[in-house]
Amino acid sequence: MLEVITVPAFSDNYIWLIRKPDQPYVAIVDPGDAEPVLRVLQKESLIPVAILITHHHSDHIGGVRRLLSEHDNLPVYGPLKESIPNITHPLTGGEQIALDKLDAKFTVLDVPGHTAGHLAYYGHGLLFCGDTLFTAGCGRLFEGTAEQMTNSLEKIAALPDETLVYCAHEYTLDNLVFAKTAEPNNHDLDMRIEESHRLRNQDTPTVPSTLLLEKKTNPFLRYHLPNVTSAIEQFAGKQLNSNSERFAAIRYWKDTLD
């Protein structure tokens, strides 16, 4: 079993430290800011052994250079298709990376849509998906197409239901507002909204969630279901004939409300 340390950054980012229990070694996922990571490393006497990058946005890579200046020769894994400094192991998806110090292996998933070369890392029941899938939402289409994002989300949805979803932002409550708009009669959503408010009132992260919970409450994994499709088509004012069309419409619907 692996454990994951949550490192809050900026106003709503999460940086993840993956470790084997009772061992000092950690892999760092998406260090947009080095300072909070360095504080945790020092406080907990942790030793970084790798950096995993999902995509090129600055709030995911901004701390890499500083971390490398403090810890020499760290391997940096990240997308080949994006321009990211300091990548030592460029990846395209389909690879398996071994983190020997953690006794861990992760499969690299190619999940474009939010950006052109976005990656996710899956292993040991954990999914580090950056800004592709959010808790109760998904990333905006900045560089990719609706068809690409549809395929990426379907790839994630095919993982085991018990998978823990570690996305990179605390967006749950905002996303749930739209989820309730798209699917007002979903009672699982009511329970999730209540629980998410309870957690945030205690200053506790709502991340990770489980993939099963996402399948029950995340409209971006439910756009193919008849009741959600009906709501999307009502918004779009026309019949939608493919999952990519349904996704494009529901993504645009949420964008108009943000």
GINORJO-V525323 format. One line per field, one symbol per residue. psi: psi as a letter, one per 30 degrees, with the letter a starting at -180 (. if undefined). A space follows every 50 residues. Layout:
BEGIN
psi=???
END
This chain:
BEGIN
psi=kllkkkjklbfglkkkjklkkglfkkkkkiifkeeeeeeeeeeghljkfl kkkelfkegfffgeeeeeffjlgkkjklkegljklgkfiklfkflkkkie ffhlkkkkkjildelegkllkklhgkkjgbgdkljgallliefaleeeee eeeeeefflkefkkjjlgligeeeefeeeeefifgjfeeeeeeeeeeeee fghkkfklaleeeefffjffggffkeeeeeeeeeefglkkfleeeeeeee eeeeeff.
END
